[in-house]
Amino acid sequence: MSWKTYTLLVILIFFNQYRACPYPLTPSLKYTLLNVSMRQTVVADVIKVLDNFDGMTITVDKQFLPQLCCDMMNLGHRIKEIIFRAGSIGYIEATCFSRSVQNVMERIDFSFNALTSIKSSTFKHLEIAELWLSDNFIATLGDGAFFNLTKLRMLSLEKNNLQVLNSEAFSSLSSLQSLYLGHNCIRNLQRGALNFLARDAVVSLNCNQIIQIGNFLEGISLKIKLNLELNGNKIESFSGNIVENRTFQILNLANNPLKNISAVLSSAKIDRLEFFCGYLSLKDVQSVVNWAKARGILLLTNRCSQYNISFGLASSTISCSSTRMALNSNNYYLLYLSIFLVVNEI
């Protein structure tokens, strides 16, 4: 390699790492009428090229893009999806999408980036149905962070650094059906933490560090049916007044050090309950048995130390998984319904 060629190479690497925003280079495009895929390209120039194409997907994959600027999202046409994955994005300008209100139709995906916070109204007024912000470093959500996303049905914030669930960040999400908050650092669920839910919804809070639970369902209409996933936390108790008179399609409490759940079962309407039995006393197991029996579930005893059972009928379905139970007897309660039974010995 000649000396001149080597010097030119160094200069190119330098400017590739520290270019100002927006990037002025001409992109090398590979696209069809339905999809645009960009690697090492420039968003601002791509927007100009695509002026005559509607309903496309723009994908920016593994592009060094530390900041998302307003000029990049100055869309004059309708885009189906915008996907910025693994691009090192650490900051989104507050008005980045202000000129694109009607022009992103379905999904925005910022997964696998370096975002640390979502400021107020960053995505306001967009008409998207899905917003993916998983696998970032998001620790704070500003009040109104997702303001007026009235058509948003799915929001993923999994695998971030959230410690507090700020209900004000989710206000006006009237169409939300799925909220994924698993694998964060949330410790407490405060009173009314989910009061923004306006319809039947899946809420996943699995694999956090939740120890204390206030009446976090306060403010949600009793008519709403929830699929609530709290598995993989550090919850020791779960009082009945939290779920009193509520209806759950699924209530997942598996892999928590629960010592008493009978109070929950006495008042909630549950289609399917999942819980980890290994920490429960024989007395509480008996409470579960009584609860099931009152709903027409037949009871049997069986000699086994490890089991995994599922059973259900109409509106009463339970799934119970357990490791070896440290009880004083070799008799373990197994519950089943006469018309449906699945037993898998481990």
C-alpha positions as CSV (number, residue, x, y, z in Angstrom):
1,M,0.0,0.0,0.0
2,S,1.4,3.4,-1.0
3,W,1.9,6.2,1.4
4,K,-0.8,8.4,-0.3
5,T,-3.4,5.6,-0.2
6,Y,-2.7,5.0,3.5
7,T,-3.2,8.6,4.3
8,L,-6.5,8.8,2.4
9,L,-7.8,5.7,4.3
10,V,-7.1,7.4,7.6
11,I,-9.0,10.5,6.6
12,L,-12.0,8.5,5.5
13,I,-12.2,6.6,8.8
14,F,-11.9,9.9,10.7
15,F,-14.8,11.5,8.9
16,N,-17.0,8.4,9.0
17,Q,-16.8,8.4,12.8
18,Y,-17.3,12.1,13.4
19,R,-19.6,13.4,10.6
20,A,-22.0,16.2,11.6
21,C,-25.7,15.8,11.4
22,P,-27.4,15.6,9.0
23,Y,-25.1,13.4,6.9
24,P,-24.6,15.0,3.4
25,L,-23.3,11.9,1.5
26,T,-25.1,10.3,-1.4
27,P,-26.4,6.9,-0.4
28,S,-25.9,3.6,-2.2
29,L,-29.5,2.2,-2.4
30,K,-30.9,-1.3,-2.6
31,Y,-34.6,-1.0,-2.8
32,T,-37.9,-2.3,-4.1
33,L,-41.3,-0.6,-4.2
34,L,-42.1,-2.2,-0.8
35,N,-38.9,-2.1,1.0
36,V,-35.7,0.0,1.4
37,S,-32.7,-1.5,3.1
38,M,-29.8,0.7,4.0
39,R,-26.4,-0.2,5.4
40,Q,-23.8,2.6,5.7
41,T,-26.1,5.0,4.0
42,V,-27.6,8.4,4.7
43,V,-31.2,8.9,5.8
44,A,-31.6,12.5,4.7
45,D,-30.7,11.8,1.1
46,V,-32.8,8.6,1.1
47,I,-35.9,10.7,1.9
48,K,-35.3,12.8,-1.2
49,V,-34.9,9.7,-3.4
50,L,-38.2,8.1,-2.2
51,D,-40.5,11.1,-2.8
52,N,-42.5,9.2,-5.3
53,F,-43.0,5.9,-3.3
54,D,-45.7,5.4,-0.8
55,G,-46.2,2.5,1.6
56,M,-42.5,1.5,1.9
57,T,-40.4,0.2,4.7
58,I,-37.2,2.1,5.5
59,T,-34.6,0.0,7.3
60,V,-31.4,1.5,8.7
61,D,-29.3,-1.4,10.0
62,K,-26.0,-1.1,11.9
63,Q,-25.4,2.5,10.8
64,F,-23.3,4.7,13.0
65,L,-26.0,7.3,13.8
66,P,-25.6,8.8,17.3
67,Q,-28.3,11.4,16.9
68,L,-31.6,11.3,15.0
69,C,-32.2,14.8,13.6
70,C,-35.3,16.6,12.4
71,D,-34.1,16.9,8.8
72,M,-33.8,13.1,8.5
73,M,-37.5,12.6,9.2
74,N,-38.9,15.4,7.0
75,L,-41.2,13.0,5.2
76,G,-43.2,14.3,2.3
77,H,-44.8,10.9,1.6
78,R,-46.3,8.0,3.5
79,I,-44.0,5.4,4.9
80,K,-45.3,2.0,6.2
81,E,-42.4,1.4,8.7
82,I,-39.2,3.0,9.8
83,I,-36.7,0.7,11.4
84,F,-33.4,2.0,13.0
85,R,-31.8,-1.0,14.6
86,A,-28.4,-1.4,16.1
87,G,-27.4,2.1,15.0
88,S,-26.0,3.6,18.3
89,I,-28.7,6.2,18.4
90,G,-28.4,7.9,21.8
91,Y,-30.6,10.9,21.3
92,I,-33.8,11.8,19.3
93,E,-34.4,15.5,18.8
94,A,-37.7,16.6,20.5
95,T,-39.3,17.7,17.3
96,C,-37.9,15.0,15.1
97,F,-41.3,13.6,14.1
98,S,-43.3,16.8,14.3
99,R,-43.5,17.1,10.5
100,S,-44.2,13.5,10.0
101,V,-47.5,13.2,11.9
102,Q,-49.5,11.7,9.1
103,N,-46.7,10.0,7.2
104,V,-45.6,7.0,9.3
105,M,-48.4,4.5,9.1
106,E,-47.7,1.4,11.1
107,R,-44.4,0.9,13.0
108,I,-41.3,2.6,14.3
109,D,-38.5,0.4,15.6
110,F,-35.5,1.8,17.6
111,S,-34.5,-1.5,19.1
112,F,-30.8,-2.3,19.9
113,N,-29.7,1.3,20.2
114,A,-28.2,3.5,22.9
115,L,-31.2,5.6,24.0
116,T,-31.1,6.5,27.7
117,S,-34.4,8.5,28.0
118,I,-37.5,9.4,26.2
119,K,-38.4,13.0,26.6
120,S,-41.9,14.5,26.7
121,S,-43.8,14.4,23.4
122,T,-41.0,12.8,21.5
123,F,-43.4,10.7,19.5
124,K,-46.6,12.9,19.9
125,H,-49.4,12.7,17.4
126,L,-47.9,9.9,15.3
127,E,-50.5,7.4,14.0
128,I,-48.4,4.3,14.3
129,A,-49.8,1.0,15.7
130,E,-46.4,-0.3,17.1
131,L,-43.4,1.3,18.8
132,W,-40.4,-0.8,19.6
133,L,-37.8,0.6,22.1
134,S,-36.5,-2.6,23.5
135,D,-32.8,-3.4,24.1
136,N,-31.7,0.2,24.8
137,F,-30.5,1.8,28.1
138,I,-33.6,3.8,28.8
139,A,-33.8,4.8,32.5
140,T,-36.4,7.6,32.5
141,L,-39.6,8.3,30.7
142,G,-40.8,11.9,30.7
143,D,-44.4,12.8,31.4
144,G,-46.2,12.6,28.1
145,A,-43.4,10.7,26.5
146,F,-46.0,8.9,24.3
147,F,-48.5,11.7,24.3
148,N,-51.5,11.3,22.1
149,L,-50.5,8.1,20.3
150,T,-54.2,7.3,20.0
151,K,-53.7,4.5,17.5
152,L,-50.8,2.8,19.3
153,R,-51.7,-0.9,20.1
154,M,-48.2,-2.3,21.1
155,L,-45.4,-0.6,23.0
156,S,-42.2,-2.6,23.8
157,L,-39.7,-1.3,26.4
158,E,-38.2,-4.6,27.3
159,K,-34.5,-4.9,28.3
160,N,-33.9,-1.4,29.4
161,N,-32.9,0.3,32.7
162,L,-36.3,1.5,33.9
163,Q,-36.5,1.6,37.7
164,V,-39.9,3.4,38.0
165,L,-43.1,2.9,36.1
166,N,-44.2,6.5,35.4
167,S,-47.9,6.3,34.5
168,E,-47.9,9.9,33.2
169,A,-45.6,8.8,30.4
170,F,-48.4,6.6,29.0
171,S,-51.3,9.0,29.2
172,S,-53.8,9.1,26.3
173,L,-52.8,5.6,24.9
174,S,-56.4,4.8,24.4
175,S,-55.9,1.9,22.0
176,L,-53.0,0.2,23.8
177,Q,-53.4,-3.6,23.9
178,S,-49.9,-4.8,24.7
179,L,-47.3,-3.2,27.0
180,Y,-43.9,-5.0,27.4
181,L,-41.8,-3.9,30.3
182,G,-40.0,-7.1,31.1
183,H,-36.2,-7.4,32.0
184,N,-35.9,-3.9,33.5
185,C,-35.0,-2.8,37.0
186,I,-38.4,-1.9,38.4
187,R,-38.6,-2.5,42.1
188,N,-42.0,-1.1,43.2
189,L,-45.4,-0.9,41.6
190,Q,-47.0,2.2,43.0
191,R,-50.6,2.9,43.5
192,G,-52.3,3.5,40.1
193,A,-49.2,2.6,38.1
194,L,-51.4,1.1,35.3
195,N,-54.3,3.5,35.5
196,F,-53.8,4.6,31.8
197,L,-55.1,1.2,30.5
198,A,-58.4,1.8,28.7
199,R,-59.2,-1.7,27.2
200,D,-58.3,-5.4,27.6
201,A,-54.5,-5.6,27.5
202,V,-51.4,-7.7,28.0
203,V,-49.0,-6.2,30.5
204,S,-45.7,-7.9,30.9
205,L,-43.6,-7.0,33.9
206,N,-41.7,-10.2,34.1
207,C,-38.0,-10.5,35.2
208,N,-37.8,-7.2,37.0
209,Q,-36.8,-6.7,40.7
210,I,-40.3,-6.1,42.0
211,I,-40.5,-6.6,45.8
212,Q,-43.4,-4.3,46.9
213,I,-46.7,-4.0,45.2
214,G,-49.2,-1.2,46.1
215,N,-52.6,-1.1,44.6
216,F,-51.1,-0.7,41.2
217,L,-54.3,-1.6,39.4
218,E,-56.3,1.2,41.0
219,G,-57.9,3.4,38.4
220,I,-58.5,0.7,35.8
221,S,-62.1,-0.1,35.0
222,L,-63.3,-3.4,36.5
223,K,-64.7,-4.3,33.1
224,I,-61.1,-4.6,31.6
225,K,-59.7,-8.1,31.3
226,L,-56.0,-8.3,31.9
227,N,-53.2,-10.7,30.9
228,L,-50.8,-9.7,33.7
229,E,-47.3,-11.2,33.8
230,L,-45.4,-10.7,37.0
231,N,-43.3,-13.9,36.9
232,G,-39.6,-13.8,37.7
233,N,-39.7,-11.1,40.3
234,K,-39.1,-11.0,44.1
235,I,-42.7,-10.8,45.3
236,E,-43.3,-12.5,48.6
237,S,-47.0,-11.5,49.2
238,F,-49.8,-10.5,47.0
239,S,-52.9,-9.3,48.9
240,G,-56.4,-10.0,47.6
241,N,-57.5,-6.3,47.6
242,I,-55.1,-5.6,44.7
243,V,-57.1,-7.8,42.4
244,E,-60.5,-7.7,44.1
245,N,-63.3,-8.2,41.7
246,R,-61.0,-8.0,38.7
247,T,-60.9,-10.4,35.7
248,F,-57.7,-11.9,34.4
249,Q,-57.3,-13.9,31.3
250,I,-53.9,-14.9,32.6
251,L,-52.3,-13.9,36.0
252,N,-48.7,-15.2,36.0
253,L,-47.0,-15.2,39.4
254,A,-44.5,-18.0,38.6
255,N,-40.9,-17.8,40.0
256,N,-41.7,-15.5,42.8
257,P,-41.0,-16.4,46.5
258,L,-44.7,-16.2,47.3
259,K,-45.7,-17.5,50.7
260,N,-49.4,-16.9,50.5
261,I,-51.7,-16.5,47.5
262,S,-55.0,-17.8,48.9
263,A,-56.2,-14.2,49.5
264,V,-55.8,-13.4,45.9
265,L,-57.7,-16.4,44.7
266,S,-60.7,-15.7,46.9
267,S,-61.7,-12.6,45.1
268,A,-60.3,-12.5,41.6
269,K,-61.9,-13.9,38.5
270,I,-59.2,-15.8,36.7
271,D,-59.3,-17.7,33.5
272,R,-55.8,-19.0,34.0
273,L,-53.5,-18.8,37.0
274,E,-49.8,-19.6,36.9
275,F,-47.7,-19.8,40.1
276,F,-44.6,-21.4,41.5
277,C,-45.6,-23.8,44.3
278,G,-42.2,-24.5,45.8
279,Y,-42.5,-21.8,48.5
280,L,-46.0,-22.4,49.6
281,S,-46.9,-24.1,52.8
282,L,-49.2,-27.2,52.9
283,K,-51.9,-25.0,54.4
284,D,-51.8,-22.6,51.5
285,V,-51.8,-25.5,49.1
286,Q,-55.0,-26.7,50.8
287,S,-56.4,-23.2,50.3
288,V,-55.7,-23.5,46.6
289,V,-57.4,-26.9,46.6
290,N,-60.4,-25.5,48.3
291,W,-60.6,-22.6,45.8
292,A,-60.4,-25.0,42.9
293,K,-62.9,-27.4,44.4
294,A,-65.5,-24.6,44.8
295,R,-65.3,-24.2,41.0
296,G,-66.1,-27.8,40.3
297,I,-62.5,-29.1,40.0
298,L,-62.0,-32.7,41.1
299,L,-59.2,-33.5,43.5
300,L,-56.8,-36.4,43.6
301,T,-53.7,-37.3,45.5
302,N,-50.6,-38.6,43.8
303,R,-47.1,-39.6,44.9
304,C,-44.5,-37.6,43.1
305,S,-41.9,-35.0,44.0
306,Q,-41.7,-33.1,40.7
307,Y,-44.6,-32.3,38.4
308,N,-46.0,-30.0,35.9
309,I,-49.7,-29.9,35.4
310,S,-52.2,-27.9,33.4
311,F,-55.9,-28.2,33.5
312,G,-59.0,-26.1,32.7
313,L,-62.6,-25.8,31.9
314,A,-64.6,-22.8,30.5
315,S,-63.7,-19.8,32.6
316,S,-61.6,-21.6,35.2
317,T,-58.2,-22.7,33.9
318,I,-55.1,-23.1,36.0
319,S,-51.6,-23.8,35.2
320,C,-49.3,-24.7,38.1
321,S,-45.6,-25.6,37.8
322,S,-43.4,-26.7,40.6
323,T,-40.0,-28.0,41.5
324,R,-39.4,-30.4,44.4
325,M,-41.7,-29.4,47.2
326,A,-40.3,-29.6,50.7
327,L,-43.4,-31.0,52.5
328,N,-43.5,-33.5,55.4
329,S,-45.6,-36.0,53.4
330,N,-45.1,-37.9,50.2
331,N,-48.7,-37.1,49.2
332,Y,-49.0,-34.1,46.9
333,Y,-52.2,-32.6,45.6
334,L,-52.7,-32.8,41.9
335,L,-55.7,-31.0,40.5
336,Y,-57.5,-31.9,37.3
337,L,-60.8,-31.6,35.5
338,S,-62.6,-34.7,34.2
339,I,-62.7,-33.6,30.6
340,F,-59.2,-32.1,30.2
341,L,-56.0,-33.3,31.8
342,V,-52.3,-32.9,30.9
343,V,-49.7,-34.3,33.2
344,N,-46.0,-34.1,32.3
345,E,-43.7,-35.7,34.8
346,I,-40.3,-34.1,34.8
